[in-house]
Amino acid sequence: MNKKAVELKLGIVLNTNDAESVWNAFRLANASLKENRETTVFLLGKAVECENIQKDDFDVQKELNSFKESNGRLLACGTCLRLREQKTKVCSVSSMQELLELVKESDKLISLG
């Protein structure tokens, strides 16, 4: 019997602008994509600032760009962006409803921050 492999859907909710935590979140997301898993990162709260993180020890921009280039799905809370007067160049502006959908459809969901 030939069984089709079930693809894991990984959701990562990121709620921090701590450089090391953001770097590690995207490293995990990239590892997931390398195993052909559908992977979504939802930026919430302070995490919507991740495009602006510059820290020599943790190359957030490299991991973030790799995630986008590998067709990772990146969403940012629109309310959180507005509250911080942030604009995004790399992700889709999203909502709590889309976060709820991510929670419901993910096989595994982790929250960092």
C-alpha positions as CSV (number, residue, x, y, z in Angstrom):
1,M,0.0,0.0,0.0
2,N,1.4,3.4,-1.0
3,K,0.5,6.0,1.6
4,K,0.9,9.7,0.7
5,A,3.0,11.6,3.3
6,V,1.1,14.0,5.4
7,E,2.6,17.5,5.3
8,L,3.0,19.2,8.6
9,K,1.7,22.8,8.8
10,L,3.8,24.7,11.3
11,G,2.6,28.0,12.7
12,I,5.0,30.3,14.6
13,V,3.6,33.2,16.6
14,L,6.4,35.7,17.3
15,N,5.8,38.3,20.0
16,T,9.2,39.9,20.7
17,N,11.7,42.2,19.2
18,D,14.6,40.5,21.0
19,A,17.2,39.9,18.3
20,E,18.3,36.4,19.5
21,S,14.7,35.2,19.8
22,V,13.6,36.6,16.4
23,W,16.8,35.1,14.8
24,N,16.0,31.7,16.4
25,A,12.4,31.8,15.3
26,F,13.3,32.4,11.7
27,R,16.1,29.7,11.8
28,L,13.4,27.3,13.0
29,A,11.0,28.4,10.3
30,N,13.7,28.0,7.6
31,A,14.6,24.5,8.9
32,S,10.9,23.6,8.6
33,L,10.7,25.0,5.0
34,K,13.8,22.9,4.1
35,E,11.8,19.8,5.0
36,N,9.0,21.0,2.7
37,R,6.6,21.9,5.5
38,E,4.1,24.7,5.0
39,T,5.3,27.3,7.5
40,T,3.8,30.6,8.6
41,V,5.2,33.2,10.9
42,F,2.7,35.6,12.5
43,L,4.3,38.8,13.9
44,L,2.4,40.1,16.9
45,G,3.2,43.0,19.3
46,K,6.8,44.0,19.4
47,A,7.6,41.4,16.7
48,V,6.3,43.7,14.0
49,E,9.5,45.6,14.4
50,C,11.7,42.7,13.3
51,E,12.5,44.2,9.9
52,N,14.5,46.9,11.7
53,I,16.6,44.6,14.0
54,Q,20.3,45.1,13.3
55,K,22.6,43.1,15.6
56,D,26.0,41.7,14.5
57,D,25.7,38.5,16.6
58,F,22.2,37.6,15.3
59,D,21.7,38.2,11.5
60,V,17.9,38.5,11.6
61,Q,17.8,40.1,8.2
62,K,19.6,37.1,6.6
63,E,17.2,34.6,8.2
64,L,14.1,36.7,7.4
65,N,15.2,37.1,3.7
66,S,15.9,33.4,3.5
67,F,12.4,32.7,4.8
68,K,10.7,34.9,2.3
69,E,12.9,33.6,-0.6
70,S,11.9,30.1,0.4
71,N,8.2,31.0,0.1
72,G,7.5,31.1,3.8
73,R,4.3,32.9,4.7
74,L,4.8,36.0,6.8
75,L,2.0,37.9,8.4
76,A,2.0,41.0,10.6
77,C,-0.7,42.2,12.9
78,G,-2.1,45.4,11.3
79,T,-3.2,46.9,14.7
80,C,0.3,46.3,16.2
81,L,1.9,48.0,13.1
82,R,-0.4,51.0,13.5
83,L,0.3,51.3,17.2
84,R,4.0,51.4,16.6
85,E,3.7,53.6,13.5
86,Q,5.5,50.9,11.5
87,K,5.2,50.0,7.9
88,T,6.2,46.7,6.5
89,K,8.0,45.9,3.2
90,V,8.3,42.1,3.7
91,C,5.0,40.8,5.0
92,S,1.3,40.9,4.5
93,V,-0.7,43.1,6.9
94,S,-3.0,40.7,8.8
95,S,-5.7,40.5,11.5
96,M,-6.7,38.6,14.6
97,Q,-9.1,36.7,12.4
98,E,-6.2,35.4,10.3
99,L,-4.2,34.6,13.4
100,L,-7.2,32.5,14.6
101,E,-7.3,30.7,11.2
102,L,-3.6,30.0,11.6
103,V,-4.2,28.5,15.1
104,K,-7.0,26.4,13.7
105,E,-5.2,25.1,10.6
106,S,-1.7,24.5,12.0
107,D,-0.7,20.9,12.9
108,K,1.8,22.4,15.3
109,L,1.8,25.9,16.7
110,I,4.5,27.5,18.8
111,S,4.7,30.9,20.4
112,L,7.9,32.7,21.1
113,G,8.3,35.9,23.0
